[in-house]
Amino acid sequence: MVFIQGETFWWGSGNLYDGGVLASYGGVVVVTLNYRLGPLERERERKKEKERERKREKRKRETKRKRGRRNKEKERREKKREIERRRKKERRKEREKRKTKKEEKIKIMSKKKKERKSKNKKKKKRGEKKRKRRKEKKRREKEKGERKRRKKKKERKRREKERRRKTEGERKEKKEGKRKTEEKERESERRERERTRERKERKKKKERKRNRYREID
């Protein structure tokens, strides 16, 4: 049985593995080998390292390009931000100027208003007295008008009551007159019916008499 070690190509040996155990239990002749292929492996590793270096260089170049692009983008963004900041500052300055102008105008207007108020107060005092007099006159006139209206309302109510009484009396009279006329008509109809009956009876009696005389003849 040939036993080959499983180490790398440039270090390790077969003496490290004892083949006596296999030979005693298996009844086999065990043979171990020592080999060195380090130079070949080193060339492979060098190639791999070169490839790795190339890849690293490529990555570095790509990262540099990306960084350059990012830096350019950052610069553009910074420029835009600076422009926006300048514009904001200019706007703030304009707003402050406008505020200052408004404040100055307000101050001037406040002074004018105070002067006007001082003048208007005197006028108001005079006007208040006149208004009070006018209000008193109007109040008195209103009271007079209300009194007159109340009187007129009372008179209207009284007249309406009188009219209602008259109308009720007239209605009662009309009803009584209608009732009397109806009774008279009924009585007249009854009398006419009685007269007609009496006439018919007389005629019948006369006819009976005539018929008797005729039979006798």
Secondary structure as a PSIPRED ss2 file (coil, helix, strand):
# PSIPRED VFORMAT (PSIPRED V4.0)

   1 M C   1.000  0.000  0.000
   2 V E   0.000  0.000  1.000
   3 F E   0.000  0.000  1.000
   4 I C   1.000  0.000  0.000
   5 Q C   1.000  0.000  0.000
   6 G C   1.000  0.000  0.000
   7 E C   1.000  0.000  0.000
   8 T C   1.000  0.000  0.000
   9 F C   1.000  0.000  0.000
  10 W C   1.000  0.000  0.000
  11 W C   1.000  0.000  0.000
  12 G C   1.000  0.000  0.000
  13 S C   1.000  0.000  0.000
  14 G H   0.000  1.000  0.000
  15 N H   0.000  1.000  0.000
  16 L H   0.000  1.000  0.000
  17 Y C   1.000  0.000  0.000
  18 D C   1.000  0.000  0.000
  19 G C   1.000  0.000  0.000
  20 G H   0.000  1.000  0.000
  21 V H   0.000  1.000  0.000
  22 L H   0.000  1.000  0.000
  23 A H   0.000  1.000  0.000
  24 S H   0.000  1.000  0.000
  25 Y H   0.000  1.000  0.000
  26 G H   0.000  1.000  0.000
  27 G C   1.000  0.000  0.000
  28 V C   1.000  0.000  0.000
  29 V C   1.000  0.000  0.000
  30 V C   1.000  0.000  0.000
  31 V E   0.000  0.000  1.000
  32 T E   0.000  0.000  1.000
  33 L C   1.000  0.000  0.000
  34 N C   1.000  0.000  0.000
  35 Y C   1.000  0.000  0.000
  36 R C   1.000  0.000  0.000
  37 L C   1.000  0.000  0.000
  38 G H   0.000  1.000  0.000
  39 P H   0.000  1.000  0.000
  40 L H   0.000  1.000  0.000
  41 E H   0.000  1.000  0.000
  42 R H   0.000  1.000  0.000
  43 E H   0.000  1.000  0.000
  44 R H   0.000  1.000  0.000
  45 E H   0.000  1.000  0.000
  46 R H   0.000  1.000  0.000
  47 K H   0.000  1.000  0.000
  48 K H   0.000  1.000  0.000
  49 E H   0.000  1.000  0.000
  50 K H   0.000  1.000  0.000
  51 E H   0.000  1.000  0.000
  52 R H   0.000  1.000  0.000
  53 E H   0.000  1.000  0.000
  54 R H   0.000  1.000  0.000
  55 K H   0.000  1.000  0.000
  56 R H   0.000  1.000  0.000
  57 E H   0.000  1.000  0.000
  58 K H   0.000  1.000  0.000
  59 R H   0.000  1.000  0.000
  60 K H   0.000  1.000  0.000
  61 R H   0.000  1.000  0.000
  62 E H   0.000  1.000  0.000
  63 T H   0.000  1.000  0.000
  64 K H   0.000  1.000  0.000
  65 R H   0.000  1.000  0.000
  66 K H   0.000  1.000  0.000
  67 R H   0.000  1.000  0.000
  68 G H   0.000  1.000  0.000
  69 R H   0.000  1.000  0.000
  70 R H   0.000  1.000  0.000
  71 N H   0.000  1.000  0.000
  72 K H   0.000  1.000  0.000
  73 E H   0.000  1.000  0.000
  74 K H   0.000  1.000  0.000
  75 E H   0.000  1.000  0.000
  76 R H   0.000  1.000  0.000
  77 R H   0.000  1.000  0.000
  78 E H   0.000  1.000  0.000
  79 K H   0.000  1.000  0.000
  80 K H   0.000  1.000  0.000
  81 R H   0.000  1.000  0.000
  82 E H   0.000  1.000  0.000
  83 I H   0.000  1.000  0.000
  84 E H   0.000  1.000  0.000
  85 R H   0.000  1.000  0.000
  86 R H   0.000  1.000  0.000
  87 R H   0.000  1.000  0.000
  88 K H   0.000  1.000  0.000
  89 K H   0.000  1.000  0.000
  90 E H   0.000  1.000  0.000
  91 R H   0.000  1.000  0.000
  92 R H   0.000  1.000  0.000
  93 K H   0.000  1.000  0.000
  94 E H   0.000  1.000  0.000
  95 R H   0.000  1.000  0.000
  96 E H   0.000  1.000  0.000
  97 K H   0.000  1.000  0.000
  98 R H   0.000  1.000  0.000
  99 K H   0.000  1.000  0.000
 100 T H   0.000  1.000  0.000
 101 K H   0.000  1.000  0.000
 102 K H   0.000  1.000  0.000
 103 E H   0.000  1.000  0.000
 104 E H   0.000  1.000  0.000
 105 K H   0.000  1.000  0.000
 106 I H   0.000  1.000  0.000
 107 K H   0.000  1.000  0.000
 108 I H   0.000  1.000  0.000
 109 M H   0.000  1.000  0.000
 110 S H   0.000  1.000  0.000
 111 K H   0.000  1.000  0.000
 112 K H   0.000  1.000  0.000
 113 K H   0.000  1.000  0.000
 114 K H   0.000  1.000  0.000
 115 E H   0.000  1.000  0.000
 116 R H   0.000  1.000  0.000
 117 K H   0.000  1.000  0.000
 118 S H   0.000  1.000  0.000
 119 K H   0.000  1.000  0.000
 120 N H   0.000  1.000  0.000
 121 K H   0.000  1.000  0.000
 122 K H   0.000  1.000  0.000
 123 K H   0.000  1.000  0.000
 124 K H   0.000  1.000  0.000
 125 K H   0.000  1.000  0.000
 126 R H   0.000  1.000  0.000
 127 G H   0.000  1.000  0.000
 128 E H   0.000  1.000  0.000
 129 K H   0.000  1.000  0.000
 130 K H   0.000  1.000  0.000
 131 R H   0.000  1.000  0.000
 132 K H   0.000  1.000  0.000
 133 R H   0.000  1.000  0.000
 134 R H   0.000  1.000  0.000
 135 K H   0.000  1.000  0.000
 136 E H   0.000  1.000  0.000
 137 K H   0.000  1.000  0.000
 138 K H   0.000  1.000  0.000
 139 R H   0.000  1.000  0.000
 140 R H   0.000  1.000  0.000
 141 E H   0.000  1.000  0.000
 142 K H   0.000  1.000  0.000
 143 E H   0.000  1.000  0.000
 144 K H   0.000  1.000  0.000
 145 G H   0.000  1.000  0.000
 146 E H   0.000  1.000  0.000
 147 R H   0.000  1.000  0.000
 148 K H   0.000  1.000  0.000
 149 R H   0.000  1.000  0.000
 150 R H   0.000  1.000  0.000
 151 K H   0.000  1.000  0.000
 152 K H   0.000  1.000  0.000
 153 K H   0.000  1.000  0.000
 154 K H   0.000  1.000  0.000
 155 E H   0.000  1.000  0.000
 156 R H   0.000  1.000  0.000
 157 K H   0.000  1.000  0.000
 158 R H   0.000  1.000  0.000
 159 R H   0.000  1.000  0.000
 160 E H   0.000  1.000  0.000
 161 K H   0.000  1.000  0.000
 162 E H   0.000  1.000  0.000
 163 R H   0.000  1.000  0.000
 164 R H   0.000  1.000  0.000
 165 R H   0.000  1.000  0.000
 166 K H   0.000  1.000  0.000
 167 T H   0.000  1.000  0.000
 168 E H   0.000  1.000  0.000
 169 G H   0.000  1.000  0.000
 170 E H   0.000  1.000  0.000
 171 R H   0.000  1.000  0.000
 172 K H   0.000  1.000  0.000
 173 E H   0.000  1.000  0.000
 174 K H   0.000  1.000  0.000
 175 K H   0.000  1.000  0.000
 176 E H   0.000  1.000  0.000
 177 G H   0.000  1.000  0.000
 178 K H   0.000  1.000  0.000
 179 R H   0.000  1.000  0.000
 180 K H   0.000  1.000  0.000
 181 T H   0.000  1.000  0.000
 182 E H   0.000  1.000  0.000
 183 E H   0.000  1.000  0.000
 184 K H   0.000  1.000  0.000
 185 E H   0.000  1.000  0.000
 186 R H   0.000  1.000  0.000
 187 E H   0.000  1.000  0.000
 188 S H   0.000  1.000  0.000
 189 E H   0.000  1.000  0.000
 190 R H   0.000  1.000  0.000
 191 R H   0.000  1.000  0.000
 192 E H   0.000  1.000  0.000
 193 R H   0.000  1.000  0.000
 194 E H   0.000  1.000  0.000
 195 R H   0.000  1.000  0.000
 196 T H   0.000  1.000  0.000
 197 R H   0.000  1.000  0.000
 198 E H   0.000  1.000  0.000
 199 R H   0.000  1.000  0.000
 200 K H   0.000  1.000  0.000
 201 E H   0.000  1.000  0.000
 202 R H   0.000  1.000  0.000
 203 K H   0.000  1.000  0.000
 204 K H   0.000  1.000  0.000
 205 K H   0.000  1.000  0.000
 206 K H   0.000  1.000  0.000
 207 E H   0.000  1.000  0.000
 208 R H   0.000  1.000  0.000
 209 K H   0.000  1.000  0.000
 210 R H   0.000  1.000  0.000
 211 N H   0.000  1.000  0.000
 212 R H   0.000  1.000  0.000
 213 Y H   0.000  1.000  0.000
 214 R H   0.000  1.000  0.000
 215 E H   0.000  1.000  0.000
 216 I H   0.000  1.000  0.000
 217 D C   1.000  0.000  0.000
